[in-house]
């Protein structure tokens, strides 16, 4: 059969290279943030398994280089709109890990008072506009934010993350069409992890290249692998600056892979162990560490970073577990904007 199970693989691995001092220091910071995402997500998985919270929980493990590289290319005044797999994006953007962990546990001290949960992180002070659970629906919202930026003549850009499954949704096409028509400052980033829930891309996409859909809307496009965080960052910079200058949006497809199931309730039996192992050999954290080691970073620095991140995550868990539950009166607040 044409649609029999296939093994999905990455392109050729990029060689290690000597970095200048600026890039080396940047990669140090990126590695720290990617490790924070990894340890935060591992902790979230443990708490979920222990029954500390329920509902949907979609982990970002394996995709860290995409969100980190893209968000590092932004400026403080720029906006981010994310999917239900939003933990990693929120952490890189600088949202408080304690408030995020408390949100997972549904506590009053959560980033949105325990009312959003895993899929709806939001922080207006950081221009982090969700966390959206409706597949593809937020793509049109990103164009709306882009229109507001253009109307107000702000020096800002919107970065919109979504998975390849969203590329088949009507709001995706509406959002891209309007962004291109009005030259809105939006960069659309397809984090293609190759599985829409349990459906592989070769069963869902008539044309496997998501980025080529940009041609229909007369916008720039690009497609590349997302296991090298510094490479992702450098690739994203020109598209973000193009949008900032009023030269229109872009559609960027970045190939990545989630090491866990679609959500915590997904055992991921639809993938072969061989395929998962192939991708784990290209783990973005391993790649970043190898690059740092190649440029002279010693084991003691990795141990220091690991200890720092361990402390941050442990403090976040303690804060969340010791925080109060929202009182029943909170059911009636934040229903409408005052």
C-alpha positions as CSV (number, residue, x, y, z in Angstrom):
1,X,0.0,0.0,0.0
2,X,1.1,3.6,-0.7
3,X,0.5,4.7,2.9
4,X,2.3,1.8,4.7
5,X,4.3,2.7,7.8
6,X,7.5,4.5,7.0
7,X,10.5,5.6,9.1
8,X,10.7,9.4,9.2
9,X,14.2,10.7,9.4
10,X,16.2,14.0,9.5
11,X,18.5,15.3,6.9
12,X,22.3,15.0,7.2
13,X,23.9,16.2,10.5
14,X,25.7,19.5,10.4
15,X,29.4,19.3,11.3
16,X,30.7,20.9,14.5
17,X,32.4,24.2,14.0
18,X,34.6,26.7,15.9
19,X,32.5,29.6,17.2
20,X,33.4,33.2,17.7
21,X,33.1,34.5,21.3
22,X,29.7,36.0,20.7
23,X,28.2,32.9,19.3
24,X,29.8,30.7,22.0
25,X,28.3,32.9,24.8
26,X,24.9,32.9,23.0
27,X,25.0,29.1,22.7
28,X,25.8,28.8,26.5
29,X,22.6,30.7,27.3
30,X,20.6,28.7,24.7
31,X,21.8,25.4,26.2
32,X,20.8,26.5,29.7
33,X,17.3,27.4,28.5
34,X,16.9,24.2,26.6
35,X,18.0,22.3,29.6
36,X,15.4,24.2,31.7
37,X,12.7,23.2,29.3
38,X,13.8,19.5,29.4
39,X,13.9,19.3,33.2
40,X,10.7,21.3,33.6
41,X,8.9,18.9,31.2
42,X,10.3,15.8,32.9
43,X,9.1,17.2,36.3
44,X,5.7,17.9,34.7
45,X,5.5,14.3,33.5
46,X,6.3,13.0,37.0
47,X,3.7,15.2,38.7
48,X,1.1,14.2,36.1
49,X,1.9,10.5,36.6
50,X,1.5,11.0,40.4
51,X,-1.9,12.5,39.9
52,X,-0.9,16.0,41.0
53,X,-2.8,17.4,38.0
54,X,-4.9,16.0,35.2
55,X,-6.5,17.0,31.9
56,X,-4.4,17.4,28.7
57,X,-0.6,17.9,29.0
58,X,1.5,18.1,25.8
59,X,5.3,18.0,26.5
60,X,7.9,19.8,24.4
61,X,10.7,17.2,25.0
62,X,12.8,16.9,21.8
63,X,11.7,20.1,20.2
64,X,13.6,22.5,22.4
65,X,16.0,23.9,19.7
66,X,13.1,25.2,17.6
67,X,11.4,27.3,20.2
68,X,14.7,28.5,21.7
69,X,16.3,29.4,18.4
70,X,13.2,31.3,17.2
71,X,12.5,33.2,20.4
72,X,16.1,34.2,20.8
73,X,15.8,36.0,17.5
74,X,13.0,38.2,18.9
75,X,13.1,41.5,20.7
76,X,11.4,42.3,24.0
77,X,8.6,44.2,22.3
78,X,7.7,41.3,20.0
79,X,4.8,39.0,20.5
80,X,4.5,35.2,20.7
81,X,1.3,33.1,20.0
82,X,1.7,29.4,20.7
83,X,-0.2,26.1,20.5
84,X,-1.2,23.8,23.3
85,X,2.4,22.6,23.4
86,X,3.4,25.9,25.0
87,X,5.5,25.1,28.1
88,X,8.9,25.4,26.2
89,X,8.0,28.6,24.5
90,X,6.8,30.2,27.8
91,X,10.0,29.3,29.6
92,X,12.3,30.7,26.9
93,X,10.3,33.9,26.8
94,X,11.1,34.3,30.5
95,X,7.8,33.4,32.2
96,X,8.3,32.5,35.8
97,X,8.8,28.7,36.2
98,X,7.1,28.7,39.6
99,X,4.0,30.4,38.2
100,X,4.0,28.0,35.2
101,X,4.2,24.9,37.5
102,X,1.5,26.3,39.7
103,X,-0.7,26.8,36.6
104,X,-0.2,23.1,35.8
105,X,-1.4,22.2,39.3
106,X,-4.4,24.6,39.0
107,X,-3.2,26.8,41.8
108,X,-4.2,30.5,42.6
109,X,-0.6,31.5,42.0
110,X,-0.5,30.1,38.5
111,X,0.3,32.3,35.5
112,X,-3.4,32.7,34.8
113,X,-4.7,31.9,38.4
114,X,-5.0,28.2,37.7
115,X,-7.8,28.8,35.1
116,X,-5.8,27.9,32.0
117,X,-3.8,24.8,32.8
118,X,-1.2,23.3,30.6
119,X,-2.6,24.5,27.2
120,X,-3.2,28.1,28.1
121,X,-0.1,29.8,29.5
122,X,-0.5,33.6,29.0
123,X,1.5,36.7,30.2
124,X,0.6,40.0,28.7
125,X,3.6,41.6,30.4
126,X,5.9,39.3,28.4
127,X,3.8,39.7,25.2
128,X,3.1,36.0,25.4
129,X,-0.4,35.6,24.1
130,X,-1.2,31.9,24.6
131,X,-1.3,28.8,24.7
132,X,-4.3,27.9,22.4
133,X,-6.0,24.6,22.3
134,X,-8.0,24.9,19.1
135,X,-5.7,23.4,16.3
136,X,-5.0,26.1,13.8
137,X,-7.4,28.7,15.2
138,X,-4.7,30.8,16.7
139,X,-3.0,31.4,13.3
140,X,-5.7,33.8,12.3
141,X,-5.3,35.5,15.8
142,X,-1.7,36.0,15.0
143,X,-2.6,38.0,11.9
144,X,-5.0,40.0,14.0
145,X,-2.2,40.9,16.4
146,X,-0.1,41.7,13.3
147,X,-2.8,44.1,12.1
148,X,-2.9,45.8,15.5
149,X,0.9,46.3,15.3
150,X,0.6,47.8,11.9
151,X,-2.4,50.0,12.8
152,X,-0.5,51.4,15.9
153,X,2.8,51.7,13.9
154,X,4.7,49.7,16.5
155,X,8.2,48.3,16.1
156,X,7.1,44.8,16.8
157,X,6.7,41.4,15.2
158,X,4.4,38.4,15.9
159,X,5.9,34.9,16.0
160,X,3.2,32.3,15.6
161,X,4.0,28.6,16.3
162,X,1.9,25.7,15.1
163,X,2.2,22.1,14.1
164,X,1.9,20.6,10.6
165,X,-1.6,19.4,11.4
166,X,-2.8,23.0,11.7
167,X,-1.7,23.6,8.0
168,X,-4.9,21.7,7.0
169,X,-7.2,23.9,9.0
170,X,-9.2,26.8,7.4
171,X,-8.1,29.4,9.8
172,X,-4.5,28.7,8.8
173,X,-5.2,29.7,5.2
174,X,-7.3,32.7,6.3
175,X,-4.5,33.9,8.5
176,X,-1.8,33.6,5.9
177,X,-3.9,35.2,3.2
178,X,-4.7,38.3,5.2
179,X,-1.1,38.6,6.5
180,X,0.2,38.5,2.9
181,X,-2.5,40.8,1.6
182,X,-1.9,43.5,4.1
183,X,1.9,42.8,4.6
184,X,1.5,42.2,8.3
185,X,4.6,41.7,10.6
186,X,4.0,38.0,11.3
187,X,6.4,35.1,11.0
188,X,4.5,31.8,10.9
189,X,6.6,28.9,12.2
190,X,5.5,25.3,11.5
191,X,7.1,23.0,14.1
192,X,6.7,19.9,12.0
193,X,7.2,17.0,14.4
194,X,5.7,14.7,11.6
195,X,2.8,13.4,13.7
196,X,-0.6,15.1,14.0
197,X,-1.5,13.3,17.2
198,X,-1.0,9.7,16.0
199,X,-1.3,10.4,12.3
200,X,2.0,10.6,10.4
201,X,2.4,13.4,7.9
202,X,2.4,11.0,4.9
203,X,-1.2,10.0,5.8
204,X,-2.4,13.6,6.3
205,X,-0.6,15.9,3.9
206,X,-1.1,15.5,0.1
207,X,2.1,17.6,-0.3
208,X,4.5,16.9,2.5
209,X,6.3,20.3,2.2
210,X,4.2,22.6,4.4
211,X,6.3,25.6,3.5
212,X,5.3,25.4,-0.2
213,X,1.8,26.6,0.8
214,X,3.4,30.1,1.2
215,X,3.6,30.3,-2.6
216,X,-0.2,30.5,-2.8
217,X,-0.1,33.6,-0.7
218,X,2.9,35.3,-2.3
219,X,5.0,35.2,0.8
220,X,8.6,34.0,1.5
221,X,9.2,30.5,2.8
222,X,11.9,28.4,4.1
223,X,12.4,24.8,5.4
224,X,15.2,23.3,7.5
225,X,16.0,20.9,10.3
226,X,15.6,22.1,13.9
227,X,18.1,20.1,15.9
228,X,20.8,22.8,15.9
229,X,19.6,25.7,18.0
230,X,22.3,28.2,16.9
231,X,21.5,27.4,13.2
232,X,17.7,27.9,13.9
233,X,18.4,31.3,15.5
234,X,20.5,32.5,12.5
235,X,18.0,31.3,10.0
236,X,15.2,33.1,11.7
237,X,16.8,36.5,12.1
238,X,16.3,37.7,8.5
239,X,12.7,36.7,8.3
240,X,11.9,38.5,11.6
241,X,13.7,41.6,10.5
242,X,11.9,41.5,7.1
243,X,8.6,41.5,8.9
244,X,9.7,44.3,11.2
245,X,10.6,46.5,8.3
246,X,7.1,46.1,6.8
247,X,8.2,43.8,4.0
248,X,5.6,41.2,4.8
249,X,5.2,37.8,6.5
250,X,7.0,34.5,6.0
251,X,6.1,30.8,6.4
252,X,9.0,28.8,8.0
253,X,8.8,25.0,8.3
254,X,11.2,23.5,10.8
255,X,11.6,19.7,11.0
256,X,11.7,18.4,14.6
257,X,10.5,15.5,16.7
258,X,8.7,14.9,20.0
259,X,10.3,12.1,22.0
260,X,7.2,11.5,24.0
261,X,3.6,10.8,22.9
262,X,1.3,13.5,21.6
263,X,0.1,14.0,25.2
264,X,0.7,12.3,28.5
265,X,-2.2,9.9,27.7
266,X,-0.6,8.8,24.4
267,X,1.6,5.6,24.5
268,X,2.8,6.4,20.9
269,X,2.5,2.9,19.7
270,X,2.2,4.2,16.1
271,X,5.9,4.8,15.9
272,X,8.6,2.2,15.7
273,X,11.3,2.1,18.4
274,X,13.9,2.3,15.6
275,X,12.5,5.6,14.4
276,X,12.4,7.1,17.9
277,X,16.0,6.0,18.5
278,X,17.2,7.6,15.2
279,X,15.8,10.9,16.3
280,X,17.1,10.7,19.8
281,X,20.6,10.4,18.4
282,X,20.0,14.0,17.1
283,X,18.7,15.3,20.4
284,X,19.1,19.1,20.3
285,X,20.6,19.1,23.8
286,X,23.2,16.6,22.9
287,X,24.0,18.6,19.7
288,X,24.4,21.8,21.7
289,X,26.5,20.2,24.3
290,X,28.8,18.6,21.7
291,X,29.2,22.0,20.1
292,X,30.1,23.6,23.4
293,X,32.6,20.8,24.2
294,X,34.1,21.2,20.8
295,X,34.7,24.9,21.6
296,X,36.4,24.2,24.9
297,X,33.6,24.3,27.5
298,X,34.5,22.0,30.4
299,X,32.5,19.4,32.3
300,X,32.4,21.6,35.5
301,X,30.4,24.2,33.6
302,X,27.8,21.7,32.5
303,X,27.6,20.4,36.1
304,X,27.1,24.0,37.3
305,X,24.3,24.6,34.8
306,X,22.6,21.3,35.6
307,X,22.7,22.1,39.3
308,X,21.3,25.6,38.7
309,X,18.4,24.2,36.6
310,X,17.7,21.4,39.1
311,X,17.3,24.0,41.8
312,X,15.0,26.2,39.7
313,X,12.7,23.2,38.9
314,X,12.7,22.0,42.5
315,X,11.8,25.5,43.7
316,X,9.1,25.7,41.1
317,X,7.6,22.4,42.3
318,X,7.7,23.5,46.0
319,X,6.1,26.8,45.1
320,X,3.3,25.1,43.2
321,X,2.6,22.4,45.7
322,X,2.5,24.9,48.6
323,X,0.3,27.4,46.8
324,X,-3.4,27.7,47.7
325,X,-6.2,26.4,45.6
326,X,-8.4,29.2,44.0
327,X,-11.4,30.0,46.1
328,X,-14.9,29.3,44.6
329,X,-15.4,33.0,44.1
330,X,-12.8,32.9,41.3
331,X,-15.4,31.2,39.2
332,X,-16.9,34.7,38.7
333,X,-13.8,36.7,38.0
334,X,-12.0,37.3,34.7
335,X,-15.1,36.3,32.8
336,X,-15.3,39.7,31.0
337,X,-12.7,42.4,30.5
338,X,-13.4,45.2,32.9
